[in-house]
Amino acid sequence: MTRLPPAPHGSTPGASLLACIALCLAACPSDDGGEGSDDDAATETDDEATESSGSTETETETETETETETETTESETETGGLEGELICNEGSEAVSEWLRHTVADDIPGPAFVSIADFDDDGKLDLLSSAFGLIDTSMGIAIPEGTLTLHLQREGLNCWERVPLVSEGDGVEFPNESEIADLDGDGDLDVVLAAGFFVCMFDPNVGDCGGLYVFENVGTEFVRHDITDADPQFFHRPGLVDLDGDGVLDIVTARETFMTSELVWYRGDLDSPTLFEAEARVIDPEVGGTIPDFADIDEDGDLDIAAGRFFGLGEGEPYVWWEQTAAPSDAVPEGEWLRHVISTDHGQAIQLRLTRDLYGDDTLRAVASNHVNQGNEPPDEWESAIIVFEPGDDLTAPWTSTIISEGIVSLPDDGVAIADAPGVFDLADADGDGDLDVFLSGDGDPRTFWLEQTETATFTTHVIEESLPQAGGGHAYDLDGDGDNDPVFTGYEDARIYVYERE
């Protein structure tokens, strides 16, 4: 089952979070050569030894191996008026049952990837955010991040780069991006969420939360700040028409390490930013880092569901919000009622709603928790992908089933915190017509795909043995050959990879 090119505002299906890459400052690779990521503090920070120099080995048809070379040329191609730099990474490498193509190996700290056809050429393009590397050589120096558009050119090894955010633009921790034609002019715009709590430890940065709109005006993207230098940070700017007025709104969580609230920003095409400046609060006590949307109770309006990590305390890690009254002049935020999906399985990193998991048009939630059984003593709950299924009473806790196996985080090392798994996406990996799961191990340095071998039965396969703190995981038919190609980032290894099914 090949995935069709995504609808513009759904181009980050399920969204991707590089889960908690800096829960502790020592947990981040630094540009002074130091180690200590929250996934692999006690081990080398590059991928495999053969890749530590920034090159990979390519297996050719004659079974000889040659070192991957990167060719950089200035592109004369115009893409709706946009011009970029053509980057070709020649060659590919067999990895497990996949052929791995390198999109980038020179962007420090890549984290999130979104997918859409920006230039309307029938080929899907990538939009990657990168954090850079924290410098801990003399105190704490938080780098400015980047947001880069990769336009697909000749095959999966050649991509034209167009920068949207560069170092010097004052955006720290650019997180998830969402893509849509916000203003109805026929091209794709971008909404970017940003920030993380560790910015407070750099006196030159301070508050770094942000929500930004990049309006596509043909020859460039023009930045509009909904909020900047915000004391709360944002991970996913979910785009959805929440109030039914035909204009996309942003639903997101405003978070600190200890607090999280669920809010929405109403779309306003008369505003310079295309959104209202003031957030409307859905839930002041409970938020969810990567919100998802569906009419859960089938009453004709949209509800919200999410997994919770920040501000958790003893609260519920898997929740949904029922929309009981639409937004109005009297109650601008609308009326919402929070329900618990589950209190089991520990803190969560992502929850995804779907009616397609088993092909029976039944609503379920797929979630990844974020725990550590590699520690002594281990966490109570197994690191896992979990399927939640409601009963007749949608407001009662849902039943749960673990569908993964063998995911184990590296142990914490001092203040370097590791948890697993990370973010995931749903797609047909093997062309048999059902949904499988693509998954970052995060604290487990591997990446995985979970094969649905028969309805509701999954087998866990390893894609990469070492790609710690991986992000992405989205899978679409990028090369038009009829099967889906997953995309993963490697924060520690400065890699963006596309995997083609062999």
Phi, psi and omega per residue, in radians:
M1 nan 1.772 -3.120
T2 -1.330 2.377 3.090
R3 -1.381 2.272 3.056
L4 -1.252 2.739 3.043
P5 -0.927 2.377 -3.011
P6 -1.193 2.629 2.937
A7 -1.049 2.517 -2.984
P8 -0.884 -0.890 -3.071
H9 -1.360 -0.008 3.068
G10 -1.960 0.455 -2.998
S11 -1.292 -0.194 2.985
T12 -1.952 1.432 -2.988
P13 -1.155 1.969 -3.122
G14 1.404 -0.264 3.107
A15 1.142 2.685 -3.111
S16 -2.172 2.388 3.121
L17 -2.184 2.206 2.978
L18 -1.357 1.617 -2.760
A19 -1.129 1.983 2.949
C20 0.904 0.909 -3.044
I21 -1.176 -0.243 -3.086
A22 -2.374 0.794 3.136
L23 -1.001 -0.543 3.020
C24 -2.300 2.581 -3.028
L25 -1.097 -0.619 3.122
A26 -1.217 -0.098 -3.107
A27 -1.478 0.054 -3.077
C28 -1.966 2.354 2.981
P29 -1.042 2.511 -3.136
S30 -2.090 2.773 -3.088
D31 -1.400 0.140 3.004
D32 -1.619 0.158 3.103
G33 1.555 0.022 -3.110
G34 -1.284 2.864 3.122
E35 -1.860 -2.989 3.024
G36 1.893 0.916 2.992
S37 -1.408 2.813 3.141
D38 -1.251 -0.115 3.079
D39 -1.763 -0.492 -2.933
D40 -2.647 0.971 -3.020
A41 -1.183 -0.471 -3.043
A42 -1.721 0.034 -3.088
T43 -2.123 3.061 -3.121
E44 -1.121 2.578 -3.062
T45 -1.575 -0.196 3.018
D46 -1.521 2.963 -3.068
D47 -1.208 -1.924 3.053
E48 -1.611 2.867 -3.090
A49 -1.034 -0.573 -3.121
T50 -1.208 -0.244 -3.088
E51 -1.891 -0.001 -3.016
S52 -1.172 -0.337 3.124
S53 -1.517 -0.011 3.141
G54 1.640 0.151 3.097
S55 -2.165 2.768 3.072
T56 -2.085 2.863 3.108
E57 -1.667 2.408 -3.093
T58 -1.973 2.239 3.094
E59 -1.608 2.053 -3.098
T60 -1.595 3.048 -3.119
E61 -1.136 -0.406 -3.139
T62 -1.611 0.207 3.122
E63 1.188 0.158 3.033
T64 -1.521 2.743 -3.107
E65 -2.036 2.321 3.089
T66 -2.228 2.680 -3.122
E67 -1.318 2.380 3.128
T68 -1.160 2.350 3.094
E69 -2.032 2.513 3.119
T70 -1.854 2.169 3.127
E71 -1.885 2.202 -3.123
T72 -2.060 2.169 3.094
T73 -2.373 2.701 3.025
E74 -1.321 2.293 -3.112
S75 -1.632 2.399 3.044
E76 -1.658 0.006 -3.093
T77 -1.190 2.362 3.015
E78 -1.771 2.299 -3.115
T79 -2.095 1.532 -3.035
G80 1.009 0.555 -3.098
G81 1.635 -0.222 3.121
L82 -1.488 2.396 3.086
E83 -2.169 2.434 -3.119
G84 -2.372 -2.886 -3.124
E85 -1.962 2.223 -3.110
L86 -1.440 2.149 3.131
I87 -2.066 2.079 3.122
C88 -2.069 2.109 3.024
N89 -1.789 1.763 -3.009
E90 -1.272 2.416 3.076
G91 1.601 2.997 -3.135
S92 -2.651 3.012 -3.076
E93 -2.431 2.382 3.097
A94 -1.288 2.233 3.107
V95 -2.330 1.974 -3.095
S96 0.960 -2.146 3.134
E97 -1.731 0.361 -3.018
W98 -2.229 2.730 3.011
L99 -1.870 2.059 -3.016
R100 -1.632 2.233 3.083
H101 -1.974 2.421 -3.134
T102 -1.652 2.063 3.032
V103 -1.450 -0.720 3.139
A104 -2.694 2.476 3.026
D105 -2.347 0.330 -3.059
D106 -2.355 0.291 3.090
I107 -1.875 1.965 -3.055
P108 -1.155 2.267 3.004
G109 1.153 0.808 3.101
P110 -1.134 2.512 -3.016
A111 -2.247 -1.135 -3.011
F112 -1.988 2.661 3.067
V113 -2.384 2.329 2.971
S114 -2.030 2.794 -2.994
I115 -2.329 2.280 3.060
A116 -2.932 2.850 3.081
D117 -1.638 1.663 -3.060
F118 -1.315 -0.576 -3.033
D119 -1.836 0.168 3.008
D120 0.993 0.676 3.124
D121 -1.832 0.151 -3.136
G122 1.476 -0.004 3.102
K123 -1.964 2.366 3.123
L124 -1.346 2.458 -3.118
D125 -1.966 2.915 -3.114
L126 -2.034 2.518 3.030
L127 -2.179 1.953 -3.027
S128 -1.965 2.411 2.986
S129 -1.859 2.569 -3.116
A130 -2.439 2.488 -3.065
F131 -1.572 -0.364 -2.899
G132 1.333 -3.034 -3.089
L133 -2.048 2.280 3.135
I134 -1.219 2.306 3.115
D135 -1.636 2.010 3.117
T136 -1.950 0.300 -3.104
S137 -1.205 -0.599 3.115
M138 -2.440 1.491 -3.048
G139 1.357 -2.567 -3.099
I140 -2.137 2.135 3.084
A141 -2.153 1.932 -3.138
I142 -1.475 2.145 -3.139
P143 -1.364 2.801 2.963
E144 -1.449 2.494 -3.065
G145 -1.623 -3.107 -3.126
T146 -2.345 2.734 3.014
L147 -2.328 2.090 -2.976
T148 -2.224 2.275 3.025
L149 -1.579 2.217 3.099
H150 -1.946 1.839 3.135
L151 -1.515 2.171 -3.088
Q152 -1.217 2.283 -3.140
R153 -2.017 -1.968 -3.069
E154 -1.539 1.662 3.110
G155 1.341 -2.991 -3.041
L156 -1.522 0.057 3.134
N157 -1.834 -0.163 -3.091
C158 -2.105 2.144 -3.084
W159 -2.411 2.375 3.103
E160 -1.632 2.118 -3.052
R161 -1.619 2.265 3.046
V162 -2.197 1.993 -3.132
P163 -1.317 2.325 2.983
L164 -1.773 -0.683 3.054
V165 -2.255 2.256 3.125
S166 -2.077 2.861 2.993
E167 -1.022 2.352 -3.039
G168 1.832 -0.188 -3.141
D169 -1.581 -0.040 3.003
G170 1.326 0.567 3.080
V171 -2.031 1.957 3.084
E172 -1.729 2.451 -3.122
F173 0.899 1.088 2.992
P174 -1.143 2.093 -3.030
N175 -1.752 -2.306 -3.054
E176 -1.270 2.510 3.023
S177 -2.022 2.603 3.019
E178 -2.129 2.578 -2.980
I179 -2.181 2.312 3.113
A180 -2.903 2.800 2.947
D181 -1.450 1.560 -3.015
L182 -1.220 -0.631 -3.001
D183 -1.848 0.114 3.039
G184 1.224 0.435 -3.123
D185 -1.716 0.119 3.026
G186 1.640 -0.029 3.069
D187 -2.141 3.015 -3.021
L188 -1.680 2.296 3.058
D189 -1.881 3.004 -3.043
V190 -2.309 2.425 2.936
V191 -2.030 2.267 -3.080
L192 -2.098 2.326 2.992
A193 -1.731 2.633 -3.054
A194 -2.646 2.862 3.000
G195 1.921 2.786 3.042
F196 -2.840 2.710 -3.006
F197 -1.179 -0.369 -3.082
V198 -1.217 -0.236 3.102
C199 -1.017 -0.475 -3.108
M200 -1.128 -0.332 -3.113
F201 -1.461 -0.143 3.064
D202 -1.828 1.922 -3.091
P203 -1.113 -0.318 3.113
N204 -1.473 -0.106 -3.117
V205 -2.010 -1.098 -3.105
G206 1.248 -2.429 -3.116
D207 -1.115 2.308 -3.050
C208 -2.384 0.252 3.085
G209 -1.213 2.580 -3.135
G210 -2.846 2.654 2.928
L211 -2.248 2.165 -3.017
Y212 -2.257 2.462 3.008
V213 -1.871 2.312 3.031
F214 -1.991 1.795 -3.077
E215 -1.474 2.159 3.128
N216 -1.397 1.957 3.139
V217 -1.888 0.275 3.052
G218 1.799 -0.981 -3.131
T219 -1.721 -0.206 -3.117
E220 -2.878 2.980 3.003
F221 -1.827 2.194 -3.128
V222 -1.726 2.201 -3.074
R223 -1.482 2.354 3.007
H224 -2.216 2.291 -3.114
D225 -1.675 2.009 2.969
I226 -1.284 -0.808 2.991
T227 -2.621 2.519 -3.109
D228 -2.484 2.657 -3.105
A229 0.910 0.739 -3.088
D230 -1.475 2.438 3.101
P231 -1.198 -0.285 3.038
Q232 -1.844 2.601 -3.122
F233 -1.903 2.877 -3.044
F234 -2.304 2.441 3.131
H235 -1.904 -0.841 3.135
R236 -2.235 2.141 3.067
P237 -1.596 1.356 -3.064
G238 -1.039 2.172 -3.135
L239 -1.724 2.137 -3.126
V240 -2.827 2.594 3.081
D241 -1.476 1.521 -2.999
L242 -1.272 -0.599 -3.061
D243 -1.762 0.067 3.014
G244 1.239 0.435 -3.129
D245 -1.692 0.117 3.119
G246 1.503 0.022 3.132
V247 -2.054 2.375 -3.107
L248 -1.231 2.450 3.073
D249 -1.985 2.889 3.052
I250 -1.855 2.206 2.983
V251 -1.997 2.235 -3.039
T252 -2.725 2.965 3.016
A253 -1.819 2.345 2.949
R254 -1.701 2.139 -2.936
E255 -2.316 2.655 2.784
T256 -2.154 -3.099 3.121
F257 -1.108 -0.553 -3.039
M258 -1.810 -0.229 -3.056
T259 -2.324 2.743 3.070
S260 -2.716 2.313 3.073
E261 -2.330 2.598 -3.128
L262 -1.706 2.219 -3.076
V263 -2.395 2.926 2.982
W264 -2.467 2.585 3.090
Y265 -1.949 2.071 -3.095
R266 -1.234 2.349 3.046
G267 -1.173 2.345 -3.096
D268 -2.496 1.772 -3.059
L269 -1.226 -0.197 3.063
D270 -1.532 -0.160 3.114
S271 -1.473 2.520 3.085
P272 -1.021 -0.486 3.140
T273 -1.627 -0.086 -3.089
L274 1.278 0.088 3.097
F275 -2.482 2.700 3.011
E276 -1.115 2.610 -3.104
A277 -1.383 -0.499 -3.079
E278 -1.700 2.318 3.110
A279 -1.344 2.560 3.012
R280 -1.793 2.183 -2.982
V281 -1.536 2.110 3.063
I282 -1.470 -0.806 -3.118
D283 -2.528 1.951 -3.089
P284 -1.364 -0.146 -3.046
E285 -1.939 -0.476 -3.036
V286 -2.353 2.247 3.047
G287 -2.188 -3.020 3.093
G288 -2.626 2.238 -2.959
T289 -1.049 -0.752 -3.109
I290 -2.143 1.481 -3.098
P291 -1.219 2.602 3.044
D292 -2.270 2.849 -2.918
F293 -2.360 2.448 3.018
A294 -2.955 2.829 2.998
D295 -1.473 1.442 -3.003
I296 -1.106 -0.754 -3.084
D297 -1.659 0.120 3.053
E298 0.931 0.780 3.091
D299 -1.881 0.181 3.033
G300 1.695 -0.018 3.079
D301 -2.220 2.981 -3.087
L302 -1.534 2.401 2.984
D303 -1.946 3.018 -3.048
I304 -2.275 2.512 3.043
A305 -2.420 2.699 -3.134
A306 -2.861 2.730 2.885
G307 -1.656 2.647 -3.025
R308 -2.118 2.341 3.027
F309 -2.138 -0.947 -3.096
F310 -1.394 2.578 3.134
G311 1.126 0.450 -2.983
L312 -1.304 -0.884 -3.050
G313 0.985 -2.254 3.083
E314 -1.772 0.314 -3.068
G315 -1.344 -3.028 -3.066
E316 -1.546 2.246 -3.080
P317 -1.431 -0.312 -3.102
Y318 -2.267 2.010 -2.998
V319 -2.449 2.834 2.949
W320 -2.442 2.665 -3.105
W321 -1.996 2.119 3.103
E322 -1.523 2.212 3.052
Q323 -1.414 1.896 -3.086
T324 -1.682 -0.318 3.049
A325 -2.664 2.391 -3.100
A326 -1.226 2.739 3.049
P327 -0.992 2.507 -3.107
S328 -2.606 3.014 3.073
D329 -1.071 -0.613 -3.127
A330 -1.291 -0.687 3.138
V331 -2.272 1.485 -3.006
P332 -1.069 -0.518 -3.114
E333 -1.430 -0.204 -2.998
G334 1.455 3.069 3.107
E335 -2.028 2.343 -2.996
W336 -2.377 2.562 3.108
L337 -2.237 2.132 -3.099
R338 -1.487 2.378 3.091
H339 -2.205 2.614 -3.140
V340 -1.613 2.169 3.000
I341 -1.393 -0.811 -3.140
S342 -2.855 2.565 2.971
T343 -1.837 0.029 3.137
D344 -1.551 2.964 2.972
H345 1.346 0.101 3.028
G346 1.354 -3.087 -3.073
Q347 -1.093 2.667 -2.983
A348 -2.025 2.697 3.035
I349 -1.945 -0.564 -3.109
Q350 -2.699 2.549 3.011
L351 -2.395 2.361 -3.058
R352 -2.240 2.268 3.078
L353 -1.589 2.427 3.123
T354 -2.708 2.564 2.981
R355 -1.875 0.069 -3.004
D356 -1.909 0.002 -2.979
L357 -1.013 -0.797 -3.112
Y358 -1.958 0.203 3.053
G359 1.241 0.359 -3.075
D360 -2.053 0.216 3.112
D361 1.004 0.632 3.090
T362 -1.913 2.263 -3.110
L363 -1.196 2.255 3.026
R364 -2.425 2.896 3.018
A365 -2.103 2.335 3.040
V366 -1.897 2.356 -3.051
A367 -2.453 2.656 2.955
S368 -1.985 2.255 3.028
N369 -1.505 -3.058 -3.054
H370 -2.635 1.468 -3.008
V371 -2.398 3.113 -3.076
N372 -2.436 1.928 3.018
Q373 -1.735 0.083 3.051
G374 -1.464 -0.194 3.136
N375 -1.397 2.857 2.985
E376 -2.118 1.979 -0.039
P377 -1.300 2.689 -3.134
P378 -1.296 2.764 2.986
D379 -1.075 2.772 -3.089
E380 -1.139 -0.642 -2.956
W381 -1.794 2.545 3.077
E382 -1.236 2.401 2.998
S383 -1.143 2.209 -2.925
A384 -2.860 2.812 2.815
I385 -1.696 2.261 -3.016
I386 -2.125 2.436 3.004
V387 -1.861 2.172 3.066
F388 -1.846 2.390 -3.131
E389 -2.295 2.216 -3.128
P390 -1.352 2.749 2.981
G391 -1.650 -2.782 -3.141
D392 -1.109 -0.594 3.097
D393 -1.672 1.790 -3.089
L394 -1.131 -0.381 -3.089
T395 -1.486 -0.194 3.072
A396 -1.468 2.797 3.095
P397 -0.980 2.514 -3.120
W398 -1.573 2.668 3.055
T399 -1.304 2.715 -3.076
S400 -2.307 2.580 3.091
T401 -2.426 2.248 3.046
I402 -1.420 2.245 -3.099
I403 -1.963 -0.072 3.111
S404 -1.841 2.988 3.053
E405 -2.665 2.613 2.990
G406 1.377 0.234 3.105
I407 -1.543 2.081 -3.094
V408 -2.417 2.192 3.139
S409 -1.274 2.635 2.881
L410 -1.063 2.629 3.123
P411 -1.230 2.720 2.989
D412 -1.053 2.617 3.090
D413 -2.233 1.682 -3.069
G414 1.139 -2.153 3.135
V415 -1.558 0.000 3.089
A416 -1.449 1.982 -2.996
I417 -1.721 2.342 3.106
A418 -2.211 2.408 3.058
D419 -2.507 2.752 -3.139
A420 -2.581 2.773 -0.149
P421 -1.468 -2.901 -3.140
G422 -1.952 -2.426 -3.072
V423 -1.430 2.870 -3.068
F424 -2.606 2.978 2.985
D425 -2.542 2.827 3.139
L426 -1.940 2.265 3.087
A427 -2.898 2.826 3.073
D428 -1.410 1.902 -3.068
A429 -1.454 -0.538 -2.949
D430 -2.077 0.180 3.035
G431 1.255 0.369 -3.123
D432 -1.713 0.102 3.007
G433 1.617 -0.027 3.095
D434 -2.051 2.978 -3.108
L435 -1.526 2.350 2.995
D436 -1.978 -3.122 -3.094
V437 -2.174 2.286 2.965
F438 -1.826 2.358 -2.879
L439 -2.523 2.352 2.931
S440 -1.495 2.332 3.054
G441 -1.342 -0.439 -3.121
D442 1.012 -1.736 3.103
G443 -1.148 -0.487 2.856
D444 -1.470 2.014 -2.956
P445 -1.219 0.058 -3.139
R446 -1.587 2.844 2.906
T447 -1.997 2.697 -2.958
F448 -2.394 2.788 2.759
W449 -2.306 2.427 -3.125
L450 -1.802 1.951 -3.086
E451 -1.499 2.177 3.032
Q452 -1.457 1.689 -3.025
T453 -1.372 -0.514 2.940
E454 -2.641 2.942 -3.020
T455 -0.936 2.136 3.077
A456 1.226 0.253 3.079
T457 -2.146 2.220 -3.031
F458 -2.202 2.537 3.008
T459 -2.044 2.280 -3.090
T460 -1.551 2.167 3.097
H461 -2.056 2.571 3.073
V462 -1.618 2.309 2.992
I463 -1.604 -1.076 3.111
E464 -1.958 2.352 3.064
E465 -1.329 -0.434 -3.119
S466 -2.589 1.772 2.964
L467 -2.584 1.189 -2.995
P468 -1.122 2.585 -3.076
Q469 0.950 0.812 3.133
A470 -1.263 2.576 3.017
G471 -2.188 -3.006 -3.138
G472 1.409 -2.099 -3.099
G473 1.535 -0.072 3.114
H474 -1.228 2.592 -3.101
A475 -2.425 2.111 3.047
Y476 -2.434 2.916 3.093
D477 -1.365 1.508 -3.053
L478 -1.298 -0.556 -3.047
D479 -1.813 0.076 3.050
G480 1.230 0.412 -3.109
D481 -1.722 0.093 3.044
G482 1.719 -0.068 3.052
D483 -2.227 2.880 -3.024
N484 -1.577 2.461 -3.057
D485 -2.061 1.949 3.134
P486 -1.284 2.638 3.086
V487 -2.130 2.223 3.063
F488 -2.218 2.542 2.953
T489 -1.817 2.675 3.035
G490 -2.132 1.785 -3.062
Y491 -1.043 -0.843 -3.068
E492 -1.238 -0.533 -3.026
D493 -1.738 0.030 3.137
A494 0.950 0.901 -3.098
R495 -2.228 2.501 2.866
I496 -2.179 2.072 -3.045
Y497 -2.062 2.520 2.899
V498 -1.999 2.393 -3.106
Y499 -1.996 2.180 3.129
E500 -1.833 2.321 -3.115
R501 -1.176 2.232 3.124
E502 -1.380 nan nan
